[in-house]
Amino acid sequence: MALLSRREALRATALVPAFQILGRAAKTTDIMVEDIHFSYEDYLYRTPIKFGGTVVDRVTLLNVHCVVKNKAGKTAKGFGSMPMGNVWSFPSRRMSYDETLAAMKALASRILGIVRSYKEYGHPVDIGHRLEPEFAKAAAQLTQELQLKDSIPHLCTLCTASPFDAAIHDAFGKLYGLSCYRTYGPEFMSHDLSHYLGPQFKGEYLSQYVQQTPKPRMPMYHLVGAVDPITDSDIQKRIQDGLPETLPEWILYNGLTHIKVKLNGDDLAWDVERVVRVDRTTAETQSKRGVRRWFYSLDFNERCPNVGYLLEFLRKLKQQAPAGFERIQYIEQPTARDLRANRHNVMHEASKLRPVVIDESLSEVAALDLAQEMGYTGAALKACKGQTQALLMAAAAQKKKMFLCVQDLTCPGASLIHSAGLAAHVPGVAAIEANSRQYVPIANKEWVKKFPEIFVVKDGTMRTAVLNRPGLGAVS
């Protein structure tokens, strides 16, 4: 278990500035973090996944346990877990996988010290919102202290902090015996949304933008990675572990109707042919099942050099596989995540064809405003950016009438329950991503019996009605 030493704790505390208490009407339901600690779990992938040009074969989970108390002295325990997605959140050409992971671990220790030092009562959203700038300062300090070749990105900071935020939300719900999604109204929150998102939200609360009761069932998106076999001819040697290994096998095994295709973004002919093959293979398999309706999402992981590449890709795909083109539900962030440095890559024309969603760029509300200005019509919510931020972004995006989806970070166990719960409670989200069953099923082993509704899928859907238990819904 990775606990701070006394010396490290004192150092972390010394680096935390004095917290300024904002004037507000306190709630008797407010909580304070009484204790918090974390540990790690490491897993090798069953099969590698290619992500943003990098092949990944392992994952480290950051697990956070906390105890919160209210002013009456009542306590509850909370749990949060998230993959430390360093390849996604901290991409670097100058730092290795081990170096970026080490930086995230150092940041996790610093975040632990910050949360321990915060001794004010508040709602979990207030605590998360108040501490996010302090986490960002800690990341900047660590970049300097460790003399990192690249600065820790804000997205990486959000990812590292997300299980801490999740644990606090989870504990709050468990303290009052309620699903977290029943604790975002004025009876629990001191501030309306204008406090976090601006005057246009005056008098509104998060409870207006999330459902108290989860959708009873939701389709599950299956991932076809860039190095995944589509048919038998793509397999050199079978894993033979009892799980499917080709796309037709997975379709039959899970009853799939939603398929996400990862693309390279630097080889137009390959990208088009990849989707054509996926569509042809899927159509053949679905025909045997008697299924006539299914969907695709396309993920370039920011690799398209410009929007012209995307438009040409869509034109060629429509020519070669018109039915496949019609099945595209949305396209994830096709070009570089730094929107301000790439203002020329506007998505207006592409968004007329299919929703184009902002993903890696979405680390602050200002990015959502800029993305919409640049023609993006959708937003990808992720639990790995923090429950607090995901909820605020969900409200902001709904206000803008944007298309919404929830994506995971190959989340296993409690992190998948968290991600699925977010998808099931946010209006407009059509499906759930669940990649861990493909790439790291060993990390789900202890959860299958507890939540068969989530981890055992046979008809292409998760039975999400179960995601209404206290806290974030996971048993800890």
C-alpha positions in Angstrom: 0.0 0.0 0.0 1.5 3.3 -1.1 1.1 5.6 1.9 3.0 8.8 2.4 5.9 8.7 4.9 5.8 11.3 7.7 8.5 13.3 5.9 6.6 13.2 2.6 3.4 14.1 4.3 5.0 17.1 6.0 6.5 18.2 2.7 3.2 17.8 0.8 1.4 19.8 3.5 4.0 22.6 3.4 3.4 22.9 -0.4 -0.3 23.4 0.0 -1.3 27.1 0.3 -3.8 28.2 2.9 -7.2 27.5 1.7 -9.6 30.4 1.3 -13.1 29.6 2.5 -15.7 30.9 0.1 -18.7 32.6 1.6 -21.7 30.2 1.3 -24.6 28.9 3.3 -23.2 25.7 4.8 -25.4 22.6 4.7 -25.7 20.2 7.7 -25.1 17.4 5.1 -21.6 18.8 4.2 -18.7 16.4 4.8 -15.0 16.6 5.5 -12.4 14.0 4.6 -11.2 12.4 7.8 -8.8 9.9 6.3 -7.6 8.9 2.9 -5.0 6.5 1.5 -4.3 4.7 -1.8 -2.7 1.5 -3.3 -1.8 0.2 -6.7 -2.7 -2.9 -8.7 -0.8 -4.0 -11.8 -2.0 -6.2 -14.6 -0.7 -7.4 -17.9 -3.1 -7.2 -20.8 -4.5 -10.3 -22.3 -3.8 -8.8 -25.7 -2.2 -5.5 -26.5 -4.1 -2.4 -27.7 -2.7 0.3 -30.0 -3.5 3.7 -28.7 -2.5 7.0 -30.4 0.3 5.2 -32.3 1.6 3.4 -29.2 1.0 -0.3 -28.4 0.1 -0.8 -24.7 0.2 -4.2 -22.9 -0.3 -3.3 -19.2 -2.2 -1.2 -16.8 -1.7 0.2 -13.3 -4.9 0.8 -11.2 -4.9 3.6 -8.6 -7.3 2.6 -5.8 -8.3 5.2 -3.2 -10.1 4.5 0.1 -11.4 7.4 2.2 -13.4 8.1 5.3 -15.6 11.2 5.5 -17.6 12.6 8.3 -20.5 15.1 8.6 -20.9 17.8 11.3 -22.9 15.4 13.4 -19.8 13.1 13.6 -21.4 10.3 11.4 -18.8 8.6 9.1 -18.8 6.6 6.0 -16.2 4.9 3.8 -15.8 5.6 0.1 -13.8 3.9 -2.7 -12.6 5.1 -6.1 -10.5 3.3 -8.7 -9.1 4.3 -12.1 -6.5 3.1 -14.5 -3.4 5.4 -14.6 -3.8 6.0 -18.3 -0.4 7.7 -18.8 -0.2 6.8 -22.6 -3.5 8.6 -23.1 -3.2 11.5 -20.6 0.5 12.1 -20.7 1.7 11.3 -24.3 5.4 12.1 -24.8 8.0 11.5 -27.4 10.8 12.3 -25.0 9.7 10.3 -22.0 9.2 6.5 -21.7 6.1 4.7 -20.4 7.8 4.1 -17.1 8.9 7.8 -16.8 5.4 9.2 -17.3 3.9 6.5 -15.0 6.4 7.5 -12.3 5.4 11.1 -12.7 1.8 10.2 -12.2 2.6 8.2 -9.1 4.6 11.1 -7.7 1.6 13.4 -8.4 -0.8 10.9 -6.7 1.3 11.2 -3.5 1.2 15.0 -3.7 -2.6 14.9 -4.3 -3.0 12.7 -1.3 -1.2 15.3 0.8 -3.4 18.1 -0.5 -6.6 16.2 0.2 -5.4 15.3 3.7 -4.6 18.9 4.4 -8.0 20.2 3.3 -10.1 20.4 6.5 -13.2 22.3 5.4 -16.7 20.9 5.2 -18.5 20.8 1.8 -20.3 18.9 -0.8 -18.1 16.6 -2.9 -18.6 18.8 -6.0 -17.4 21.8 -3.9 -14.4 19.9 -2.6 -13.4 18.7 -6.1 -13.9 22.1 -7.7 -11.9 23.8 -4.9 -9.0 21.4 -5.0 -8.6 21.1 -8.8 -6.4 24.3 -9.0 -4.3 23.0 -6.2 -3.7 19.7 -8.0 -2.7 21.7 -11.1 -0.2 23.7 -9.0 1.2 20.5 -7.6 1.7 19.1 -11.1 3.6 22.2 -12.1 5.8 22.0 -9.0 6.6 18.4 -9.7 7.5 19.1 -13.3 10.1 21.5 -12.0 11.3 19.4 -9.0 11.7 16.2 -11.1 13.1 18.1 -14.0 10.7 16.3 -16.4 11.4 16.5 -20.1 7.7 17.4 -20.6 5.3 19.1 -18.3 2.6 17.1 -16.7 -0.5 18.0 -18.7 -3.7 19.1 -17.0 -5.5 16.1 -18.5 -3.0 13.8 -16.7 -3.6 15.7 -13.5 -7.4 15.2 -13.8 -6.8 11.5 -14.5 -4.5 11.1 -11.5 -7.0 12.9 -9.2 -10.1 11.2 -10.5 -10.1 8.2 -8.0 -9.7 10.6 -5.1 -12.7 12.6 -6.3 -14.6 9.4 -6.9 -13.9 8.1 -3.4 -15.3 11.3 -1.8 -18.5 11.2 -3.9 -18.9 7.5 -3.1 -18.5 8.1 0.6 -21.0 11.0 0.5 -23.7 8.9 -1.1 -23.0 6.0 1.3 -23.2 8.3 4.3 -26.8 9.2 3.4 -27.7 5.8 1.9 -28.3 7.3 -1.5 -27.0 6.9 -5.0 -24.6 9.8 -5.7 -27.0 10.9 -8.5 -29.6 11.7 -5.9 -27.3 14.1 -4.0 -26.8 16.8 -6.7 -29.8 19.1 -5.9 -30.3 22.1 -3.6 -31.2 19.9 -0.6 -27.5 18.8 -0.6 -25.6 21.5 -2.5 -25.0 25.1 -1.2 -24.3 26.5 -4.7 -26.3 26.5 -7.9 -24.4 25.8 -11.2 -23.7 29.5 -11.7 -21.0 29.2 -9.1 -19.1 26.7 -11.3 -20.2 27.4 -14.9 -21.3 31.1 -15.1 -24.4 33.3 -14.8 -26.4 31.5 -17.5 -26.9 28.6 -15.0 -28.3 30.9 -12.3 -30.9 29.0 -10.2 -30.0 25.6 -11.8 -28.5 22.5 -10.2 -26.8 19.4 -11.4 -29.9 17.5 -10.5 -31.5 19.0 -13.5 -28.9 17.5 -15.8 -28.6 14.0 -14.4 -31.3 11.3 -14.0 -31.9 10.2 -10.4 -32.7 6.7 -11.7 -30.4 5.0 -14.2 -31.6 3.9 -17.6 -32.6 0.2 -17.2 -30.5 -1.1 -20.1 -27.8 0.4 -22.3 -26.0 -0.9 -25.4 -22.3 -1.7 -24.9 -19.7 -0.5 -27.4 -17.1 -3.2 -28.3 -13.6 -2.0 -29.4 -11.8 -3.1 -32.6 -8.3 -1.8 -31.9 -5.8 -1.0 -34.7 -3.9 -4.3 -34.1 -6.9 -6.5 -33.2 -7.7 -9.4 -35.6 -10.9 -9.0 -37.5 -11.1 -12.5 -39.0 -9.3 -15.8 -38.6 -6.9 -14.8 -41.4 -5.5 -12.0 -39.1 -4.4 -14.4 -36.4 -0.9 -15.9 -36.4 -1.3 -17.7 -33.1 -4.4 -18.1 -31.0 -4.5 -17.2 -27.3 -6.8 -20.0 -26.6 -8.0 -18.8 -23.2 -11.7 -19.4 -23.9 -12.5 -15.9 -24.9 -13.3 -14.7 -28.4 -10.4 -13.6 -30.6 -12.1 -12.3 -33.8 -14.8 -9.8 -34.5 -17.4 -12.4 -35.5 -16.7 -14.4 -32.4 -17.1 -11.3 -30.2 -20.4 -10.4 -31.9 -21.8 -13.8 -31.3 -20.4 -14.0 -27.7 -21.8 -10.7 -26.5 -24.7 -10.1 -29.0 -23.0 -6.9 -30.1 -24.8 -4.0 -31.8 -22.3 -1.2 -31.2 -18.7 -1.4 -32.4 -16.0 1.2 -32.0 -13.1 1.2 -34.6 -9.7 2.7 -33.7 -7.9 4.1 -36.8 -4.4 5.3 -37.4 -5.0 8.7 -38.9 -1.8 8.7 -40.9 -2.7 6.2 -43.7 -5.9 7.1 -45.5 -6.1 3.9 -47.6 -5.5 1.8 -44.5 -8.1 3.6 -42.4 -10.8 3.4 -45.1 -10.1 -0.3 -45.8 -10.1 -1.0 -42.0 -13.7 0.3 -41.7 -14.8 -1.4 -44.9 -13.5 -4.7 -43.6 -15.1 -4.2 -40.2 -18.4 -3.3 -41.9 -18.3 -6.2 -44.3 -17.4 -8.7 -41.6 -20.0 -7.3 -39.2 -22.7 -7.4 -41.9 -22.1 -11.0 -42.6 -22.2 -12.0 -39.0 -25.3 -9.9 -38.2 -27.1 -11.4 -41.2 -26.6 -14.8 -39.7 -28.1 -13.6 -36.4 -31.0 -11.9 -38.2 -29.9 -8.4 -36.9 -30.5 -5.5 -39.2 -29.6 -2.5 -37.1 -26.2 -1.7 -35.5 -23.8 1.2 -35.1 -20.2 2.3 -35.3 -18.1 5.0 -33.7 -14.7 5.9 -35.1 -11.7 7.0 -33.1 -8.6 8.5 -34.7 -7.0 9.4 -31.3 -6.1 12.8 -32.6 -3.9 11.3 -35.4 -5.5 13.0 -38.4 -3.0 15.6 -39.7 -5.9 18.0 -40.5 -9.6 18.1 -41.1 -9.1 17.6 -44.8 -7.9 14.1 -44.1 -11.1 13.4 -42.2 -13.3 14.8 -44.9 -11.5 12.7 -47.6 -11.8 9.6 -45.4 -15.6 10.1 -45.0 -16.0 10.7 -48.8 -14.1 7.5 -49.7 -15.9 5.5 -47.0 -19.3 6.6 -48.3 -18.2 5.6 -51.8 -16.9 2.1 -50.8 -19.3 1.2 -48.0 -22.4 3.5 -48.1 -24.3 1.3 -45.6 -21.3 1.3 -43.3 -21.1 5.1 -43.5 -24.8 5.4 -42.5 -24.1 3.3 -39.4 -21.6 5.8 -38.0 -23.0 7.2 -34.8 -20.2 9.6 -34.0 -16.5 10.4 -34.6 -14.1 11.0 -31.7 -11.5 13.8 -31.7 -9.8 13.3 -35.1 -7.1 16.0 -34.8 -4.6 17.3 -32.2 -5.9 18.0 -28.7 -4.4 21.5 -28.5 -7.3 23.3 -30.0 -5.9 26.8 -29.6 -2.7 25.8 -31.5 -4.9 24.2 -34.2 -7.6 26.8 -34.8 -7.5 26.1 -38.5 -8.8 22.5 -38.0 -12.4 23.5 -37.8 -15.0 20.7 -37.9 -18.0 22.5 -39.4 -18.1 20.5 -42.6 -17.4 17.2 -41.0 -20.0 17.8 -38.3 -22.7 18.2 -41.0 -22.0 14.6 -41.9 -21.8 13.0 -38.4 -21.3 14.3 -34.8 -17.7 15.0 -34.1 -16.9 14.9 -30.4 -14.2 16.6 -28.3 -12.4 14.1 -26.1 -8.7 14.7 -25.1 -9.2 18.4 -25.5 -12.0 18.5 -22.9 -10.2 19.3 -19.7 -11.9 22.6 -18.8 -15.2 24.4 -19.6 -13.3 27.0 -21.8 -12.3 24.1 -24.1 -15.9 23.1 -24.6 -16.7 26.7 -25.6 -13.8 26.8 -28.1 -14.6 23.3 -29.5 -18.2 24.4 -30.3 -16.9 27.5 -31.9 -14.6 25.3 -34.0 -17.5 23.1 -35.2 -17.4 20.2 -32.8 -21.0 19.1 -32.1 -20.4 16.6 -29.3 -18.5 16.0 -26.1 -17.1 12.8 -24.6 -17.5 12.5 -20.9 -15.1 10.3 -18.9 -15.0 9.2 -15.3 -11.2 9.3 -15.5 -11.4 13.1 -15.6 -13.2 13.1 -12.3 -16.8 12.7 -11.2 -17.0 16.4 -10.4 -15.7 17.6 -13.7 -17.7 15.0 -15.7 -20.9 16.2 -14.2 -20.2 19.9 -14.7 -19.2 19.1 -18.4 -22.4 17.1 -18.8 -24.4 20.1 -17.7 -22.5 22.6 -19.9 -22.7 20.4 -22.9 -26.5 19.8 -22.5 -27.0 23.5 -22.2 -25.2 23.8 -25.5 -27.4 21.0 -26.9 -24.4 19.0 -27.9 -24.3 15.3 -28.6 -23.0 13.3 -25.6 -21.2 10.0 -25.2 -19.3 8.4 -22.3 -16.1 6.6 -22.9 -13.9 4.5 -20.6 -10.2 4.1 -20.3 -10.2 0.3 -20.6 -11.7 0.6 -17.1 -12.0 -2.7 -15.1 -13.8 -3.4 -11.9 -15.0 -0.5 -9.8 -13.9 2.0 -12.5 -16.2 0.4 -15.1 -19.1 0.5 -12.6 -18.3 4.2 -12.1 -18.1 4.9 -15.9 -21.2 2.9 -16.6 -23.1 4.7 -13.9 -22.1 8.0 -15.4 -23.4 6.9 -18.8 -26.6 5.5 -17.3 -27.5 8.7 -15.4 -26.6 11.4 -18.0 -29.6 12.1 -20.4 -28.8 11.5 -24.1 -25.9 9.1 -23.7 -26.8 6.2 -25.9 -24.2 3.5 -25.0 -21.5 2.4 -22.7 -17.9 1.6 -23.5 -16.4 -1.5 -21.8 -13.0 -2.5 -23.2 -11.6 -4.2 -20.1 -13.4 -7.5 -20.8 -11.3 -7.7 -24.0 -7.9 -6.6 -22.9 -7.7 -7.1 -19.1 -10.4 -9.5 -18.0 -8.3 -10.7 -15.1 -8.9 -7.4 -13.4 -12.7 -8.0 -13.6 -12.5 -11.5 -12.0 -13.6 -10.5 -8.5 -16.4 -8.3 -9.8 -18.2 -10.7 -12.1 -20.2 -12.4 -9.3 -21.0 -9.1 -7.6 -22.3 -7.4 -10.7 -23.2 -10.0 -13.4 -25.6 -7.4 -14.8 -22.5 -5.3 -15.8 -19.8 -7.8 -16.5 -21.8 -10.6 -18.2 -23.2 -9.3 -21.5 -25.1 -11.7 -23.9 -27.6 -9.4 -25.7 -25.3 -6.5 -26.5 -26.6 -4.5 -23.5 -25.7 -3.9 -19.9 -28.5 -4.2 -17.3 -27.8 -0.8 -15.8 -30.9 -0.6 -13.5 -28.6 -2.1 -10.8 -26.5 1.1 -10.8 -28.7 2.7 -8.3 -27.0 1.5 -5.1 -25.6 3.9 -2.5 -22.6 6.0 -3.5 -21.2 5.3 -7.0 -22.7 1.9 -6.8 -19.8 -0.4 -6.2 -19.5 -2.6 -3.2 -16.3 -1.9 -1.2 
